[in-house]
Amino acid sequence: MPEISRFFGIIITMYYGDHQPPHFHVRYGDNKAQVTIEAISILNGKLPSRVFGLVAEWAMEHQNELREDWKLVQNETPPNKIAPLE
């Protein structure tokens, strides 16, 4: 589960060969969620609303990079790091 970004205590990862739809994993303290890349919505899990807002802002800024990283991990290739939210 390679880490692709980290900001404000939020850790973003993707798993090799993970299930559809394209998504990424978010950890924040004891909270975990899977967030879809296309709709930028929570697929599974829960996040505090403030944290989800930050994740959604970051994902919108980096949606194309997330799509590319999804393709890479589906082929068992390490994803590229993505700049954090500032």
N, C-alpha and C positions, 0 to 999 in steps of 0.2 A: 504494500500500500504506500506508494511513493507520495511524499508531501510535495504539493505544487505551490502552496503559498501559506503565509502566516501573517496575521495582523491583528492587533488589539486582543490578543489571547485566543483568536480564532484560528483553527488549523484546518486547511483544505487539502484533501487527499483524493486520489483515484485508485481503484483496484484493477490489477491486470485481469483482462477477460471477464469483467463484470457484466451483469445482466442489463438488458435494455429496460427502459429508454436511457439514452445518454444522460449521465448524471455525475455528480461529484459528492463526496462525503465531507461533512462539516462536524468538527468537534469544538465545543466550547465548555470548559469545565466538565460537568457531568452530563451535559446535553449533547446529543448526537442527532444528526439528520442526514438524509440524502436529498439533494436538490437537483431538479432537472435542469439541463443546460438550455433547452429551447424555451420552455415556459418560465423558467426561473421560479419554480414553485416547489414546495416540500413534497417529496414523494413518500418518505417514511420518516418517523421520528418527530422531535420537537425542538424548537429553539426559542429563546426569549425574543419577543417582537423586535426589540432594539437590535439584537444580534442578527436576526434575519434581515432587517433593513440594511445593515452594513454588508452582509453577504450578497444581497440582491444588487446593491449598488456596485459592488466589486464585480459580480458576475456579468452585469450589463456592460460594464466597461471592457471586459475581457472575454466576451462571448465567443468570438472567433478563435481566440487562443484555447479556450476550453474545448471547443469542437475539435481542434487539431490534437490536443492532448488526449481526448477520448479515442480518436482514431489510433494514436500511438499505443495506448494501453490495451486496446483490443487486439493489437498485433504483438503483445508482450514486449513492447519497446518502451524504455523509460520516457516519461513525459517531460516536457520542458517546464522549468520554473516560470511562474507568472508573478509579475510585480504585485506587491501588496497594496491595499487601499491606504491612501495617505490622508 
